[in-house]
Amino acid sequence: MNKPEISQSTHEFVRQLANQALSRSAGAPLLGGNQVELLYDSAENFPAWENAIAASQESIFIEMYIVSNDRFGRKIRDLLIERAQSGIQVCLLYDWLGCLWPQLRGFFKPLLAAGAEVRAYNPPSLNSGLNLLGRNHRKLIIVDRQVLFVSGLCISASWEGDAARGLPPWRDTGLRLAGPLLSEALAAFADSWADTGPALDARWLSPLPDRTCGDVAARLIATTPSTARMMRLDLLIASFARKTLWLTDAYFMGTSLYLTALKQAARDGVDVRLLVPRSSDIRWIATVSRTQYRPLLEAGVRVFEWNGSMIHAKTAVADGRWARIGSTNLNLSSWLANRELDVALEDETIAGQLADRFLQDLANATEVVLSGQRRRPTLTQPRAGKPLRQLSPRETALNSAHAAARQAARIGDALEAVVRGTRSVDASEASAFLSIGLALCLLALAIGLFPWLAAGPLTALLAFSGVAIVLRALGLYRSRRLKKQQSPPVAPPPPSAPPAEDDQA
């Protein structure tokens, strides 16, 4: 066997191993023959959703973290009502916490009255216990079992910005897909639907016609609590990347393990770039994220902050041939606690388009570099003096309620690393850690003066969890007792024959 043959054989072997590793990490097979179109921001995603829903002929399945009671939310609701009244099967699964205010105000009642099926994911109950922290963060729409939309956008006018206040639309990315991957998407939706009540009728899960729509190979990664599918895949891609790894994330708070993977890739010569918001709808998360800049910058990772009102996309592109788009943020809550949905694409054309868009986004971003004698993280250009939008007290409270559980783990990982000394902290990070420390001190003072602030929620949480566990135990006892009662009685063994008497006395 000559050298070229050996080289080709080795290349194929390595490629098979890589595909096997990716499939096992993501828990999803690579399916070819898909047609994919990238959609950017609300200007492209929202009209595509509206047109597909309005033209539906059979079914509409939606799994959405937020459905807002605003102009766009009501527009989609009215379209769904019209379709349900026309006999179309409409199933809407929303997150209970993400849609807290709309559901309290009866936003979904007209949909139910029109014949649509509407369910809330993980509402408080005696059976949920600590699982209440896990949310359904997916953004999925399936129309007629033929068209799939996956993105980081929710059904909310927030993504459209506010021209009257000079706020541009949020930057976000989604996709429209047709092809064999629809069967995986239907299975993912059916799994979430069954988690909230009776299972989806089997007729909606029948295999779709096996026809080739395009030439894009893709995986659908449907993360459920504790499966960590996207986390394993993200770590694997950080290890496999050879030339470039460009990441966009709305709420970046990587674990020590993921930060190490990024740093090692950068030290190995990979062009690692991270684009994050400067201002966020969850304001303090940007401050917490900045505590992780320095170790990344020292390793050669390039960090950029978006100059606009908000960048909400969750995308990655590696080596110009692999990309992912979806709802998963680079933090523990997305990786471990939530239901998330992402599409990983292995296609040079789509990855190239996403890479081009990333470079375009960097033109509206400011790079963070190490400068000065102490090598502090600083912006390469002064920030614009544009005042940020002032949220109303109601909006602030609502954002805080939505974010509190999801963000706690992100702060914990950073603080643990600092307190335990597992990473060094430079003087340039003083302001970030001072704000966090003062906030914790103020919280401690408030609890000291008003102990009920801590005792009340803690007591409620412990009682809630305790009752849930007790009820679960009683249910298991009941199941065991019923199982025993239904088991057929065991027949006693036949009596053994008496031993024959000896003839001799």
Helices and strands as residue ranges (DSSP letters): H 3-26, E 31-40, H 41-54, E 59-64, H 71-85, E 89-95, H 100-104, H 109-113, E 117-121, G 129-133, E 139-143, E 147-151, G 157-160, G 163-165, E 173-178, H 181-194, G 202-205, E 216-223, H 229-240, E 244-248, H 256-267, E 271-277, H 283-290, H 293-299, E 302-306, E 315-318, E 322-326, H 332-332, I 333-337, E 340-346, H 348-362, E 365-371, E 376-379, H 393-419, G 427-429, H 430-449, H 452-486
